[in-house]
Amino acid sequence: MKFKWIFFLFLGLPLWGCGENESALRVDLTQTEQITIREEPGVISYAYLPQYSHTVSYTRHHSLVRYLRKETGLNIRQIFPGTFDQHMKLVGQNKIHISFSNPFIYVKIARQYNARAFARIVEVTGKDKFRGQIICRKDNPDIQTLSDCRDKKWIAVDPTSAGGYLFPLGLFFNHGILWKDFKEIAFAPGPGGKQEKVILSVYTGKYDIGTIREGSLDVVAGKIDVPKIKILSRTDAYPGWVYAAGPHLDQTRLEKIRQALIKLDFNHADHREILEAAEFIKVIPSRDSDFDSIRDLTARLGMDLNR
């Protein structure tokens, strides 16, 4: 069995992360390449939905993956799907065994591929929910209220983004603003880095408004003058990011991983370093019914979870 056309980040490295005893290697974090490699027997693949660049995904989660390998004794390696759609398909192909994704992706892979929610995170806000944000340039005189978004050019993260599309879409719907009311609806192009691309598209004036998940503006601090971006509105809060098991991961190994994640303690110095890098403070147990509010929202918007 092979992985086909998976974007990977670290030129000169295999797709899988470094093992415990492997030496450090200088890598170029700015390059991606498409390759086909053979699947390593016995590996449990771990993938972070590519809402940010692969560099950010690696930086946030490589310590967590290393902790899981040590704590469980399992050969867990991080992989880097290029797009949201590819992430979902790899779950269905049994090439992503542990999926860390937004709740919208989760309800889709649960419906389509029988993925199973087993844990979810507590955000740095101390809450197990998060929101989307609608942003514009602060100096745009034509956009002062949500109603001003009519007949404007909107860029969203991805059609399957939760905070970057689904939640804002629900907010617009609640205010009587429908798809047809926008001059254009576009989605961030290319693999990875989609939240950043939305922000930059608004910052440069290419689009009038953008929708992102809360916290994403912190990722571009130092790259742009963030105070020039205005948060026009915030959505309701919905269940946070979720850990889901692919349909073929056996219960014994899944339980080891679940227990290791839940064991993470912010008051433990080593664990705190892992959690701070990942930008959450705790992992709590979860089950499929925790995400029924997402299903209710998609039904209200007429979205098909099978697509």
Secondary structure as the mmCIF struct_conf table of DSSP 4:
data_model
#
loop_
_struct_conf.conf_type_id
_struct_conf.id
_struct_conf.beg_label_comp_id
_struct_conf.beg_label_asym_id
_struct_conf.beg_label_seq_id
_struct_conf.end_label_comp_id
_struct_conf.end_label_asym_id
_struct_conf.end_label_seq_id
STRN STRN1 LYS A 2 PHE A 8
BEND BEND1 LEU A 9 PHE A 10
TURN_TY1_P TURN_TY1_P1 LEU A 11 GLY A 12
BEND BEND2 LEU A 13 LEU A 13
BEND BEND3 LEU A 15 TRP A 16
HELX_LH_PP_P HELX_LH_PP_P1 GLY A 17 GLY A 19
TURN_TY1_P TURN_TY1_P2 GLU A 20 ASN A 21
HELX_LH_PP_P HELX_LH_PP_P2 GLU A 22 ALA A 24
TURN_TY1_P TURN_TY1_P3 LEU A 29 THR A 30
STRN STRN2 GLU A 33 ARG A 38
HELX_LH_PP_P HELX_LH_PP_P3 GLU A 39 GLU A 40
TURN_TY1_P TURN_TY1_P4 PRO A 41 GLY A 42
HELX_LH_PP_P HELX_LH_PP_P4 VAL A 43 VAL A 43
STRN STRN3 ILE A 44 TYR A 48
BEND BEND4 GLN A 51 TYR A 52
HELX_RH_AL_P HELX_RH_AL_P1 HIS A 54 THR A 72
STRN STRN4 ILE A 76 ILE A 79
BEND BEND5 GLY A 82 THR A 83
HELX_RH_AL_P HELX_RH_AL_P2 PHE A 84 GLY A 92
TURN_TY1_P TURN_TY1_P5 GLN A 93 ASN A 94
BEND BEND6 HIS A 97 HIS A 97
STRN STRN5 ILE A 98 SER A 101
HELX_RH_AL_P HELX_RH_AL_P3 PRO A 103 TYR A 113
STRN STRN6 ARG A 116 GLU A 123
TURN_TY1_P TURN_TY1_P6 VAL A 124 THR A 125
BEND BEND7 GLY A 126 GLY A 126
BEND BEND8 ASP A 128 ASP A 128
STRN STRN7 LYS A 129 PHE A 130
STRN STRN8 GLY A 132 ARG A 137
TURN_TY1_P TURN_TY1_P7 LYS A 138 ASP A 139
TURN_TY1_P TURN_TY1_P8 PRO A 141 ASP A 142
BEND BEND9 GLN A 144 THR A 145
HELX_RH_3T_P HELX_RH_3T_P1 LEU A 146 CYS A 149
TURN_TY1_P TURN_TY1_P9 ARG A 150 ASP A 151
BEND BEND10 LYS A 152 LYS A 152
STRN STRN9 LYS A 153 ALA A 156
BEND BEND11 VAL A 157 VAL A 157
TURN_TY1_P TURN_TY1_P10 PRO A 159 THR A 160
HELX_RH_PI_P HELX_RH_PI_P1 ALA A 162 LEU A 166
HELX_RH_AL_P HELX_RH_AL_P4 PHE A 167 ASN A 174
TURN_TY1_P TURN_TY1_P11 HIS A 175 GLY A 176
HELX_RH_3T_P HELX_RH_3T_P2 TRP A 179 ASP A 181
BEND BEND12 PHE A 182 LYS A 183
STRN STRN10 GLU A 184 PHE A 187
BEND BEND13 GLY A 190 GLY A 192
HELX_RH_AL_P HELX_RH_AL_P5 LYS A 194 TYR A 203
TURN_TY1_P TURN_TY1_P12 THR A 204 GLY A 205
BEND BEND14 LYS A 206 ASP A 208
STRN STRN11 ILE A 209 ARG A 213
TURN_TY1_P TURN_TY1_P13 GLU A 214 GLY A 215
HELX_RH_3T_P HELX_RH_3T_P3 SER A 216 VAL A 220
STRN STRN12 ALA A 221 ALA A 221
TURN_TY1_P TURN_TY1_P14 GLY A 222 LYS A 223
STRN STRN13 ILE A 224 ILE A 224
HELX_RH_3T_P HELX_RH_3T_P4 VAL A 226 LYS A 228
STRN STRN14 ILE A 229 ARG A 234
STRN STRN15 TYR A 238 PRO A 239
STRN STRN16 VAL A 242 ALA A 245
TURN_TY1_P TURN_TY1_P15 PRO A 247 HIS A 248
BEND BEND15 LEU A 249 LEU A 249
HELX_RH_AL_P HELX_RH_AL_P6 GLN A 251 LYS A 263
TURN_TY1_P TURN_TY1_P16 PHE A 266 ASN A 267
BEND BEND16 HIS A 268 HIS A 268
HELX_RH_AL_P HELX_RH_AL_P7 ALA A 269 ALA A 278
TURN_TY1_P TURN_TY1_P17 GLU A 279 GLU A 279
STRN STRN17 PHE A 280 PRO A 285
HELX_RH_3T_P HELX_RH_3T_P5 ASP A 288 PHE A 291
HELX_RH_AL_P HELX_RH_AL_P8 ASP A 292 ARG A 300
TURN_TY1_P TURN_TY1_P18 LEU A 301 GLY A 302
TURN_TY1_P TURN_TY1_P19 LEU A 305 ASN A 306
#
